[in-house]
Amino acid sequence: PALPPAWALGHHHALWDSGDEQDLRRVVAGHQERDLPLDAVHLGIGHGTARQVFTVDEERFPKLPVLAEELRREGVRLVSAVEPAVRAAPGNLVYDGGGRGDVFVRDAAGTVGRGVGRPGDVVFPDFTHARAREWCGGLYEERLGQGFTGFWHDLDEPTSFAAFGESTLPRSARHALEGRGGDHREAHNVYALCMARAGYEGLRALAPDERPFVVSRSGWAGLQRYGGAWSGATATGWPGLRASLARVLGLGLCGVPFSGPDAGGSEGGSSPELYLRWLQLAAYLPLFRTHAGPRAGHREPWEFGTEVLAHARVALVERRRLLPYFVTLAHLARRTGAPCARPLWWSTPEDRMLRDCEDAFLLGDCLLVAPVLEAGADRRAVRLPRGRWYDVATGRAHEGPAQVLVDAPSARIPVFARAGAVIPVLGADGGPELEVWAPARGRTGGGLVVPDAGDGWVEPEIERYVSRWEGRRVVVEREGEDGLSEPSCPVRVRGLAERPAQM
């Protein structure tokens, strides 16, 4: 799997139709004024001139590079939507350049095929040809020049709007398929994979000191080499919430560890309760993205009332606190293939009861997250794997394997920490800290930490920690080739005032 930059593991907010500079400033200022962490804003294809790819509507965004640099100094990155459809109009620099390079998909008669996209009549690059990938990868230089540092591939199935029939290219459309040739029946499923490759490899060449951030709506086996996946148009409603969790877990098992839904769904009609529960779940998924747009309406937390805002702030702040843990999980996913979000049976696949559990998941080895997936629920049953688990909100210890009934108020969803876990977090001062959950008496625990500079290609050393009881205190030590040593950052031990759960 590709390793995302650290900022990409924070909170993203997408403005699908993009509005103008004032809308962008309103969203960023709204988060800052309400102490809501925000790491990136995604601009949909609507920010382009007449929705053309690799363009900027300068009337609505007159000085986008200046604005992007201003936001970056405030800790907010800009992410650009990129779609494969290119407006078929002479004078369009992308169209003219692609025509000179002979990179567009042709029809069965050998002429450049046409379709219908957001900007009107369009043509499509043939990403199954190395020449087309290299050409398209070079176009990202314009995006970098506009101040974008991340890229969101949309409608990359590819989509061609049609009144009748399939909303993609004709089956007879011709593709290079790496030199052997073939039609769209063969190329359709790998088209988005090849587009992601074009973007990733182009960015590696254009900005060699930065880790590319590319997320795709579509893909195929191997997509993880070039980035991650976002959910596309997620159905709004409680079934959509449940399905979004299944999608992330399924993709993780298929080798794509970095994915996530549009929290709240892509359409309008999300109730305050549904929005909050979706946001609380998404805050523990690898890609954490909220969404606003013409069909969804304003989806910023303050649009749902003061109670939702207060509870949303808790989830957003906790995500920011856990950022070093997400960074560690991303490094481990790249080195081992293990997904960040895992089904409960991951560590004990022989437990059939855990194999049937689809409403909770493990975040790495240390945390168990039990989202609320039903309307009106303020308690829920949680199946725990073997071992001791602490409710992180109450500190109560539960012994597994077992099914426990726990509170799930609107303020939070149930989250449990494995006894003995060593979790890298951000401390109260913003610096790194180790949060350690006391191991059960007579047992040891531990955890892995991968310190990261936030970007670049330096291979950091994996730090291995062990936790154990020594008399009346919990000792945490780092394991190395030279034996045990002190941790490299402050340690905070939790679970010492152990309160057994009331059964």
C-alpha positions in Angstrom: 0.0 0.0 0.0 1.0 3.6 -0.7 1.8 5.6 2.5 -0.3 8.7 2.7 1.2 12.0 4.2 0.2 12.4 7.9 -2.2 15.3 7.2 -4.3 13.0 5.0 -5.1 10.9 8.1 -6.9 13.9 9.7 -10.3 15.4 9.1 -11.3 16.2 5.5 -14.4 18.2 4.4 -15.6 18.0 0.8 -17.4 20.9 -1.0 -18.7 19.0 -4.0 -20.0 22.0 -6.0 -17.3 24.2 -4.5 -19.1 27.6 -4.6 -16.5 30.3 -4.5 -13.6 31.6 -2.4 -16.0 33.0 0.2 -17.7 29.6 0.7 -14.3 28.0 1.2 -13.3 30.7 3.7 -16.6 30.3 5.5 -16.1 26.6 6.0 -12.5 27.0 7.2 -13.4 29.9 9.5 -16.4 28.0 10.8 -14.3 25.1 11.9 -11.6 27.4 13.5 -14.1 29.6 15.3 -15.7 26.5 16.9 -12.5 24.7 17.7 -13.2 21.9 15.2 -10.0 20.3 13.8 -9.8 20.5 10.0 -6.9 19.2 8.0 -8.1 19.4 4.3 -10.9 20.8 2.2 -11.8 19.0 -1.0 -13.0 21.1 -4.0 -15.3 19.2 -6.5 -15.0 19.6 -10.2 -17.3 22.6 -9.9 -14.3 24.8 -9.1 -13.1 24.5 -12.6 -14.1 26.7 -15.6 -17.4 25.2 -16.9 -16.5 22.1 -14.9 -13.5 21.3 -17.0 -10.7 19.2 -15.5 -7.3 20.9 -14.8 -8.8 24.4 -14.8 -9.9 27.0 -12.2 -12.8 29.4 -12.5 -10.8 32.6 -11.9 -14.0 34.7 -11.3 -14.9 32.6 -8.3 -11.3 31.8 -7.2 -9.3 34.8 -8.4 -6.1 34.0 -6.5 -6.3 30.4 -5.6 -2.6 29.7 -5.2 -2.4 32.6 -2.7 -5.4 31.4 -0.8 -4.1 27.8 -0.8 -0.8 29.0 0.7 -2.7 31.0 3.3 -4.7 28.0 4.3 -1.7 25.7 4.4 0.0 28.0 6.9 -3.2 27.5 9.0 -2.8 23.7 8.7 -5.5 23.2 6.0 -4.6 21.5 2.7 -6.6 21.8 -0.5 -7.6 18.6 -2.4 -8.8 18.8 -6.0 -11.3 16.6 -7.8 -9.9 15.2 -11.0 -12.2 13.4 -13.5 -11.1 11.5 -16.6 -13.6 13.2 -19.0 -11.9 16.0 -21.1 -14.1 18.6 -22.8 -13.9 18.0 -26.6 -13.5 21.6 -27.7 -10.6 23.1 -29.7 -8.8 25.7 -27.6 -9.1 23.5 -24.5 -5.5 23.0 -23.6 -6.0 19.6 -22.2 -8.0 18.4 -25.2 -5.5 19.9 -27.7 -2.5 18.4 -25.9 -4.2 15.0 -25.7 -5.0 15.1 -29.4 -1.4 15.8 -30.3 -0.3 13.0 -28.1 -2.9 10.6 -29.5 -3.9 9.5 -26.0 -7.7 9.4 -26.2 -9.9 6.2 -26.4 -11.0 5.4 -30.0 -14.2 3.8 -31.1 -14.5 0.6 -33.2 -14.1 2.6 -36.4 -10.8 4.1 -35.3 -12.0 7.6 -34.6 -11.7 9.3 -31.2 -14.8 8.2 -29.2 -17.1 10.8 -27.7 -19.2 10.7 -24.5 -21.1 13.1 -22.3 -19.6 14.4 -19.0 -20.2 17.3 -16.7 -18.6 19.9 -19.1 -20.7 18.5 -22.1 -19.2 16.6 -25.0 -16.1 14.8 -23.8 -13.3 12.4 -24.7 -11.5 10.0 -22.4 -7.7 9.3 -22.0 -6.8 5.7 -22.5 -5.0 5.0 -19.2 -4.2 1.5 -20.2 -1.5 3.0 -22.4 1.8 4.1 -20.8 1.9 7.1 -23.1 -1.4 8.3 -21.9 -0.5 7.8 -18.2 2.7 9.8 -18.6 0.9 12.6 -20.4 -1.9 12.8 -17.8 0.6 12.5 -14.9 2.3 15.6 -16.2 -0.9 17.6 -16.1 -0.9 17.5 -12.3 1.9 20.2 -12.5 -0.9 22.7 -13.1 -2.8 21.4 -10.0 0.3 21.7 -7.8 0.8 25.2 -9.2 -2.7 26.1 -8.1 -1.8 25.1 -4.5 -3.5 21.7 -4.4 -1.6 19.0 -2.4 -4.1 16.1 -2.7 -6.3 14.6 -5.4 -9.7 13.0 -5.5 -10.5 11.0 -8.6 -14.2 11.1 -9.4 -16.4 9.4 -12.1 -13.4 7.3 -13.0 -15.3 4.1 -13.9 -15.3 5.9 -16.4 -18.7 7.6 -16.5 -20.4 8.8 -19.6 -23.9 10.1 -19.0 -26.5 8.4 -21.3 -30.2 8.6 -21.5 -30.3 4.9 -22.4 -28.0 2.0 -21.9 -24.9 1.8 -19.7 -23.5 5.0 -18.3 -19.9 4.3 -19.4 -18.0 3.9 -22.6 -19.4 1.6 -25.3 -18.3 -2.0 -25.0 -16.7 -1.7 -28.5 -14.4 1.2 -27.5 -10.8 0.3 -28.2 -8.0 0.3 -25.5 -4.3 -0.3 -25.7 -4.3 -2.7 -22.7 -0.5 -2.4 -22.4 0.1 -3.1 -26.1 -2.0 -6.2 -26.8 -5.2 -4.3 -27.6 -8.8 -5.0 -26.6 -12.2 -3.5 -26.0 -13.9 -1.8 -23.1 -15.3 -5.0 -21.8 -11.7 -5.9 -20.8 -10.6 -2.3 -19.9 -13.6 -1.1 -17.8 -12.7 -2.6 -14.5 -9.0 -1.6 -14.7 -9.6 1.9 -16.1 -9.7 3.6 -12.7 -6.8 1.6 -11.4 -4.7 2.8 -14.4 -5.9 6.4 -13.8 -4.8 6.2 -10.2 -1.4 5.0 -11.4 -1.1 7.9 -13.8 -1.8 10.4 -11.0 0.5 8.7 -8.4 3.5 8.3 -10.8 3.0 11.8 -12.1 3.1 13.3 -8.6 6.1 11.2 -7.6 8.0 12.8 -10.6 6.7 16.3 -10.0 7.0 16.4 -6.2 9.6 13.7 -5.4 10.0 14.8 -1.7 6.3 14.5 -0.9 4.1 11.4 -0.5 1.2 11.6 -3.0 -2.4 11.7 -1.7 -4.8 10.1 -4.2 -8.2 8.7 -3.5 -10.4 7.1 -6.2 -14.1 6.4 -6.5 -13.4 3.2 -8.4 -10.5 0.8 -8.7 -9.4 -2.8 -9.0 -7.0 -5.2 -7.3 -3.8 -3.3 -6.7 -5.3 0.1 -6.2 -3.6 0.4 -2.8 -0.2 0.8 -4.6 -1.4 4.3 -5.7 -3.6 5.5 -2.9 -7.0 4.8 -1.4 -10.7 4.7 -2.1 -13.6 6.9 -1.1 -17.1 5.7 -1.1 -18.6 7.6 -4.0 -22.3 8.4 -3.7 -23.3 6.7 -0.4 -27.0 6.2 0.2 -28.3 8.4 3.0 -30.1 6.5 5.7 -29.2 4.0 8.4 -28.7 1.2 5.9 -26.1 3.4 4.2 -24.4 3.9 7.5 -24.1 0.2 8.1 -23.0 -0.4 4.5 -20.3 2.1 4.7 -18.6 0.2 7.6 -18.9 -3.1 5.6 -17.3 -1.4 2.6 -14.2 -0.2 4.6 -13.7 -3.6 6.2 -14.2 -5.4 2.9 -11.7 -3.2 1.1 -9.2 -3.7 3.9 -9.4 -7.5 3.6 -8.9 -7.0 -0.2 -5.6 -5.2 0.4 -6.9 -1.6 0.3 -6.3 -0.3 3.9 -7.0 3.4 3.2 -10.7 4.1 2.6 -13.8 5.7 4.0 -17.3 7.0 3.3 -18.8 10.4 3.0 -20.0 10.8 6.5 -23.7 11.5 6.5 -24.3 10.2 3.0 -24.3 12.0 -0.3 -27.9 13.0 -0.5 -30.1 15.3 1.6 -32.4 14.2 4.4 -29.8 13.1 7.0 -31.3 13.7 10.5 -29.1 15.2 13.2 -29.0 11.8 14.9 -27.9 10.0 11.8 -25.3 12.6 10.9 -23.8 12.5 14.4 -23.7 8.7 14.5 -22.1 8.6 11.0 -19.5 11.1 12.0 -18.7 9.3 15.2 -18.0 6.1 13.2 -16.1 7.9 10.5 -13.8 9.4 13.0 -12.3 5.9 13.6 -12.0 5.0 9.9 -8.8 5.4 7.9 -10.2 8.1 5.6 -12.3 10.5 7.6 -14.3 12.8 5.2 -17.4 14.8 5.8 -19.4 16.1 2.8 -21.5 19.0 1.6 -23.0 19.6 -1.8 -26.0 20.7 -3.8 -27.9 17.5 -3.1 -26.6 17.0 0.5 -26.9 20.6 1.5 -24.7 22.2 4.2 -23.1 19.4 6.2 -20.9 21.2 8.6 -21.5 20.1 12.2 -22.9 23.5 13.3 -25.8 23.1 10.8 -27.3 20.4 13.0 -27.7 22.4 16.3 -25.7 23.0 19.4 -26.0 19.5 20.9 -24.7 17.8 17.7 -22.0 20.4 17.4 -20.8 19.7 21.0 -20.7 15.9 20.4 -19.1 16.3 17.0 -16.3 18.3 18.5 -15.6 15.4 20.9 -15.2 13.0 17.9 -13.1 15.4 15.9 -10.8 16.2 18.8 -10.4 12.5 19.5 -9.5 11.8 15.9 -6.8 14.5 16.1 -5.5 13.0 19.4 -5.2 9.6 17.8 -3.4 10.9 14.7 0.0 9.3 15.7 -1.8 5.9 16.1 -3.3 6.3 12.6 0.1 7.1 11.2 1.6 4.0 12.9 -1.2 1.9 11.4 -0.6 3.3 7.9 3.1 2.4 8.2 2.3 -1.1 9.4 -0.2 -1.5 6.6 2.5 -0.6 4.0 5.0 -3.0 5.5 2.7 -5.9 6.4 -0.5 -5.5 4.4 -2.6 -5.6 7.6 -5.6 -3.2 7.3 -6.0 -0.4 9.7 -9.7 -1.3 10.3 -10.1 -5.0 10.9 -13.0 -7.3 11.6 -13.3 -8.6 15.1 -12.1 -12.1 14.1 -8.8 -10.8 12.8 -6.7 -12.0 15.8 -8.8 -15.1 16.6 -10.2 -16.4 13.2 -11.2 -19.6 14.8 -13.9 -17.9 16.9 -17.1 -18.4 14.9 -19.1 -15.9 17.1 -16.7 -13.2 16.1 -16.8 -14.1 12.5 -20.6 -13.4 12.5 -20.1 -9.9 14.0 -20.6 -7.2 11.5 -21.4 -4.2 13.7 -18.0 -3.6 15.4 -14.4 -3.6 14.3 -10.8 -3.5 15.6 -8.7 -0.4 14.9 -5.3 -1.9 14.8 -4.5 -4.3 17.6 -5.3 -1.9 20.4 -8.8 -0.5 20.0 -12.2 -2.0 19.5 -14.9 0.4 18.1 -18.6 -0.4 18.4 -20.6 2.3 16.4 -24.3 2.9 16.8 -26.0 1.8 13.6 -29.7 2.0 14.6 -31.9 5.0 15.2 -32.8 5.8 18.8 -30.3 3.5 20.4 -28.6 4.7 23.6 -27.2 1.2 24.6 -25.8 -1.6 22.5 -24.5 -5.1 22.9 -20.8 -5.5 22.1 -19.0 -8.8 21.5 -15.5 -8.8 23.0 -12.7 -11.1 21.9 -10.6 -13.0 24.4 -8.8 -11.0 27.0 -9.4 -7.9 29.1 -10.9 -4.8 27.5 -11.4 -1.3 29.1 -14.2 0.9 28.2 -12.2 4.1 27.4 -15.0 6.4 28.6 -15.7 4.8 32.0 -12.5 2.9 32.7 -14.5 -0.2 33.5 -12.8 -3.6 32.7 -14.6 -6.4 30.8 -13.3 -9.9 30.4 -13.7 -11.6 27.1 -14.7 -13.6 25.3 -18.1 -12.2 26.2 -21.0 -10.1 25.0 -21.6 -7.0 27.1 -24.3 -4.4 27.2 -22.9 -0.9 27.4 -24.1 2.7 27.3 -24.0 4.5 24.0 -25.3 8.0 24.7 -25.5 10.5 21.9 -22.2 12.0 23.1 -20.1 9.0 22.1 -20.0 5.5 20.7 -18.5 2.7 22.7 -14.7 2.2 22.3 -12.6 -0.3 24.2 -8.8 -0.6 24.7 -7.1 -3.9 25.0 -5.4 -4.4 28.3 -1.7 -3.8 28.1 -2.0 -1.7 24.9 0.6 1.0 24.2 -1.0 3.6 21.9 0.8 6.7 20.5 -1.3 9.8 20.8 -1.0 13.6 21.0 -0.7 14.8 24.5 -2.4 17.9 26.0 0.6 20.0 24.9 0.4 18.7 21.3 3.5 16.6 21.6 3.8 12.8 21.3 2.7 10.7 24.3 2.2 7.0 25.0 -1.2 6.1 26.3 -0.9 2.7 28.1 -3.7 0.6 29.4 -2.8 -1.4 32.4 -2.2 -5.1 31.6 -4.1 -7.7 33.7 -2.2 -8.8 36.8 0.3 -11.4 36.0 0.3 -10.6 32.3 2.2 -8.3 30.0 1.2 -6.1 27.1 2.8 -3.9 24.4 2.5 -2.1 21.2 4.3 -0.7 18.2 4.9 2.9 17.4 6.2 4.3 14.1 7.4 7.9 14.5 6.9 9.9 11.4 8.0 13.3 10.1 4.7 13.8 8.4 5.9 13.5 4.8 8.8 12.4 2.8 10.4 8.9 2.3 12.6 8.4 5.3 12.0 4.9 6.6 11.5 5.3 10.4 12.4 2.6 12.8 9.5 0.7 14.4 9.6 1.2 18.1 8.5 -1.8 20.2 7.2 -1.3 23.7 6.3 -3.8 26.5 4.1 -3.0 29.5 4.1 -5.0 32.7 3.4 -4.8 36.4 6.3 -4.2 38.7 5.0 -4.3 42.3 2.2 -1.7 42.4 3.1 0.2 39.3 2.9 -0.4 35.6 6.3 -0.2 33.8 6.6 0.7 30.1 9.9 0.0 28.4 11.2 0.1 24.8 12.7 -3.1 23.4 15.8 -2.8 21.2 18.8 -4.7 20.1 20.6 -3.5 23.1 17.9 -4.6 25.5 15.3 -2.5 27.3 15.4 1.3 27.6 13.2 4.2 28.6 10.4 5.3 26.2 11.2 8.2 23.8 8.2 10.3 25.0 6.0 10.8 28.1 3.8 7.9 29.3 0.3 8.1 30.7 -1.1 4.9 32.3 -4.8 4.3 32.3 -6.9 1.5 33.8 -5.1 1.6 37.2 -8.3 2.5 39.1 -9.8 -0.7 37.7 -13.6 -0.9 38.1 -15.0 -4.3 37.2 -18.1 -4.0 35.1 -21.5 -4.6 36.8 -23.1 -7.6 35.2 
